[in-house]
Amino acid sequence: MMVDFKKLFNRKNHKTIRPKRPEYEDKNVQPCLPKTRNRSLSVYESGQNTSGLLWKLPVELRRRIYDEVLGHRKVHLLFEFAPRKYRRDRTNKKEILEWRWWHCICTWDQTMDSYSSGIWFDRCKDVAVNGNPGSSTGMMGRLKLDFAILLTCRQIYSEAIDILYSTTIFDFGTRQLLCDFPSLVLPQRFALISAIEMIWEFIDLGLSPIDTKRTQLYRDMWAMLAAMPNLRHLKIAVASHECPDPAPPDLKEVWLGPPKQLGKLDVFVVLVPDSYARSFDFSVDEGSNFTLDSFPDIVTMHCM
């Protein structure tokens, strides 16, 4: 089937023309990957002829090209209905009432700010969460991955797609997106993910009276990470409001017990609010599978 690129791309305003998808217009039902395909995706087999100069390069050089284009970047990722980035009160344009993906490459210069103190002021996330228009590239986080290379042919797609998933550091915009992601991508793609850095926001996690539903969700999320076969790099900031004084005696186990489900990783950091670290002697034993750090409390940060 020939692709009509004139219809696919509107060169006048550089916007992609996409067909309306009814399932993406229901805010009460999040779309997911269909269980079956209308037509099987043909897989590239070695020996098939593919046109273009790239095909003539050795596979090692092609992989280096894929690495440069798609690999080894931290990417902020959102999937939500009527994303804040597209809302009328922020863009002065027609509000887009549909489920939509949004991403940007992280360009936050962490040499100017420590991870722990800057976690709430990531300038890349600012454009995604707060709708700050910013610049087209640089610190305001509008730098995008270039997926065009994946659309070139079956051979390049089959060679490059695994590099995208296996080398990217995923920063999921919400806990819900992390939980839903396995239903939004192919299982073999999700299994390739090797690195995650993100914030989990909870309210009163483990405080008396203990909310068993919330604490079970917390345990389940760590169990989900523990089941990921290729995960090697993990930084999770567990955010909540300031720790009460005195703190419940079992609070430490509620927070720091579930990460023990994971084995040793190359990088494994759990961050807790400063008030928890100060008020309740949060610490890990020598030889723990993760290291512990802290960051300013939500309430503290909002009052600054």
C-alpha positions in Angstrom: 0.0 0.0 0.0 1.4 3.4 -1.0 1.5 6.1 1.6 0.1 9.5 0.5 2.6 11.8 2.3 0.7 14.9 1.1 -2.3 13.8 3.2 -0.2 12.5 6.0 1.7 15.7 6.6 0.3 19.2 6.1 3.4 21.2 5.2 1.7 24.5 5.5 1.4 24.3 9.3 3.7 21.3 9.9 1.0 19.4 11.7 0.4 15.7 11.4 -3.1 14.9 10.2 -4.4 12.0 12.2 -7.7 10.2 11.8 -10.1 10.5 14.7 -10.2 7.5 17.0 -13.4 7.3 19.0 -11.8 5.2 21.8 -9.4 8.1 22.4 -12.2 10.6 23.0 -13.7 8.9 26.1 -12.0 10.3 29.2 -13.5 7.6 31.4 -11.8 4.7 29.5 -8.1 4.8 28.9 -7.2 3.2 25.6 -4.9 0.2 25.6 -3.1 -2.0 23.1 -5.5 -4.3 21.3 -5.2 -7.9 22.2 -5.2 -8.9 18.5 -4.1 -7.2 15.3 -6.2 -7.0 12.1 -3.1 -7.8 10.2 0.1 -9.4 11.5 3.2 -7.2 11.5 5.7 -8.9 9.2 9.1 -9.3 10.7 12.3 -8.6 8.9 14.3 -11.7 8.0 18.0 -11.6 7.3 18.8 -11.7 3.6 15.8 -9.6 2.5 16.8 -6.8 0.2 16.4 -3.3 1.6 17.1 -0.1 -0.4 19.2 2.8 0.8 22.8 3.5 1.8 22.2 2.6 5.5 21.6 -1.0 4.5 25.1 -1.2 3.0 26.8 -0.4 6.3 27.9 -3.1 8.6 25.4 -3.9 11.4 27.8 -2.6 14.0 27.8 0.9 12.4 24.0 0.8 11.9 23.6 0.2 15.7 25.9 3.1 16.5 23.7 5.3 14.4 20.6 4.0 16.2 22.3 4.7 19.5 23.0 8.3 18.5 19.5 8.9 17.2 17.4 7.0 19.8 19.5 5.7 22.6 20.9 6.6 26.0 18.6 9.5 26.9 16.3 10.2 29.9 12.8 10.8 28.6 9.8 12.4 30.4 6.6 10.6 29.4 2.9 11.4 29.9 -0.3 9.8 28.6 -3.4 11.5 29.7 -6.8 12.9 28.6 -6.7 16.5 27.5 -3.1 17.0 28.7 -2.4 20.2 30.5 0.1 21.1 27.8 -2.8 21.3 25.4 -5.4 23.0 27.5 -7.0 26.2 26.4 -6.1 28.2 29.5 -2.4 27.5 28.7 -2.3 27.6 24.9 -5.1 30.0 24.0 -6.1 27.5 21.4 -8.9 24.9 21.0 -8.7 22.4 23.8 -7.9 18.9 22.6 -10.3 16.5 24.3 -8.7 13.2 23.7 -6.1 10.8 25.2 -2.7 11.9 24.0 1.0 11.0 24.5 3.5 13.7 25.3 7.3 13.3 25.8 10.5 15.3 25.9 14.2 14.5 26.3 15.5 15.5 29.7 17.8 18.5 29.3 18.0 19.5 32.9 21.6 20.2 33.9 21.9 18.3 37.1 25.5 19.6 37.6 23.8 22.9 38.6 21.5 21.2 41.1 21.5 18.0 43.1 19.0 15.3 42.2 17.5 15.3 45.7 17.0 19.1 46.1 15.9 19.6 42.5 13.4 16.8 42.1 10.4 19.2 42.3 12.0 21.8 40.0 13.0 19.8 37.0 12.7 22.3 34.3 11.9 19.7 31.7 8.9 18.5 33.7 7.8 22.1 34.1 6.8 22.3 30.4 4.9 19.0 30.7 3.2 19.5 34.0 2.8 23.3 34.2 2.4 24.1 30.5 5.3 26.6 30.4 5.9 27.1 26.7 9.6 27.6 27.1 12.0 27.4 24.1 12.0 24.9 21.4 15.1 23.1 22.9 17.2 23.3 25.9 16.3 23.7 29.6 12.6 24.0 29.0 12.4 20.4 27.8 10.9 20.6 24.3 13.7 18.5 22.8 12.1 15.4 21.2 13.2 12.0 20.1 13.3 11.7 16.4 11.3 8.6 15.5 11.5 9.1 11.8 14.3 6.5 11.5 11.9 3.8 12.8 9.5 4.5 9.8 12.2 3.9 7.2 11.7 0.2 6.6 11.1 -3.1 8.4 14.8 -3.9 8.7 15.7 -0.6 10.5 12.6 -0.8 12.7 13.5 -4.4 13.8 17.1 -3.4 14.5 16.5 -0.1 16.2 13.3 -0.5 18.3 15.0 -2.6 21.0 17.7 0.1 21.4 15.0 2.7 22.2 13.5 0.6 25.0 16.6 -0.9 26.4 18.8 2.2 26.7 16.2 4.9 27.6 15.8 6.1 31.2 12.0 6.3 31.5 10.6 9.1 33.7 6.9 8.2 33.8 4.8 11.3 34.6 2.5 9.5 37.1 2.3 6.3 39.1 -0.7 5.4 37.1 1.2 5.6 33.8 3.9 3.2 35.1 1.1 0.7 36.2 -0.7 1.0 32.9 2.4 1.0 30.6 2.5 -2.8 30.2 -1.0 -2.6 28.6 0.1 0.2 26.3 3.1 -1.4 24.7 4.0 -4.9 23.6 5.1 -7.2 26.4 8.5 -7.8 24.9 9.1 -4.0 24.7 8.2 -3.5 28.3 10.5 -6.3 29.3 13.4 -4.5 27.6 13.2 -1.5 29.9 16.5 -1.2 31.9 16.2 2.2 33.6 13.5 4.2 35.5 13.7 7.4 37.4 10.4 8.9 38.7 8.3 10.3 41.6 5.6 8.3 43.3 3.2 10.6 45.1 1.2 9.1 48.0 -1.0 10.6 50.6 -0.5 9.4 54.2 1.3 6.2 53.2 1.4 4.0 56.2 0.1 6.5 58.7 -2.4 5.4 61.4 -4.9 4.2 60.8 -3.1 2.3 58.1 -4.8 2.4 54.7 -4.3 -1.3 53.7 -5.5 -0.5 50.1 -2.8 2.2 49.6 0.0 0.2 51.3 -0.9 -2.8 49.2 -0.7 -0.7 46.0 2.7 0.5 47.1 3.9 -3.1 47.6 2.4 -4.2 44.3 4.3 -1.4 42.5 7.6 -2.6 43.9 6.6 -6.2 43.0 6.0 -5.0 39.4 9.5 -3.5 39.3 11.0 -6.7 40.8 9.4 -8.7 37.9 11.1 -6.6 35.2 13.9 -8.9 33.9 16.2 -6.3 32.5 15.9 -3.5 35.1 19.4 -2.3 36.1 19.0 1.4 37.0 16.3 2.6 39.4 15.7 5.9 41.2 12.3 6.2 43.0 11.4 9.3 45.1 8.4 8.4 47.3 6.7 11.6 48.0 4.2 12.3 50.8 3.3 15.1 53.2 5.5 15.9 56.2 6.0 13.0 58.7 3.9 13.4 61.9 5.7 13.6 65.2 5.8 11.1 66.7 5.8 8.8 63.7 3.9 5.4 63.8 6.4 2.7 64.9 5.9 0.6 61.7 6.3 3.5 59.3 9.9 2.6 58.4 8.9 -1.0 57.4 5.9 0.3 55.4 8.2 2.5 53.3 11.5 0.6 53.2 10.3 -3.0 53.4 8.9 -3.4 49.8 12.0 -2.3 47.9 13.7 -5.3 49.4 11.8 -7.4 46.9 14.3 -6.3 44.2 17.7 -7.8 43.9 21.0 -5.9 43.4 20.9 -3.4 40.6 23.7 -1.3 39.1 22.0 1.8 40.4 19.2 1.6 43.0 18.3 4.7 45.0 15.1 5.3 47.1 14.4 8.9 48.1 12.2 9.8 51.0 11.1 13.3 52.3 13.5 15.1 54.6 11.1 15.0 57.5 10.8 11.2 57.4 14.6 10.9 57.3 15.0 13.3 60.2 12.1 12.3 62.4 12.1 8.6 62.1 15.7 7.5 61.7 15.1 6.1 58.2 18.2 4.1 57.4 19.3 0.9 55.6 21.5 -1.9 56.8 24.9 -2.4 55.5 24.7 -4.6 52.4 21.2 -3.4 51.5 20.2 -3.8 47.9 19.5 0.0 47.7 20.8 3.3 49.0 18.7 5.9 50.7 18.6 9.6 50.0 16.1 12.4 50.9 14.5 15.4 49.3 12.5 18.4 50.6 8.9 17.7 51.6 6.0 18.5 49.4 4.6 21.0 51.9 8.0 22.5 52.5 8.7 23.0 48.8 5.2 24.5 48.2 5.9 27.1 51.0 9.2 28.2 49.6 
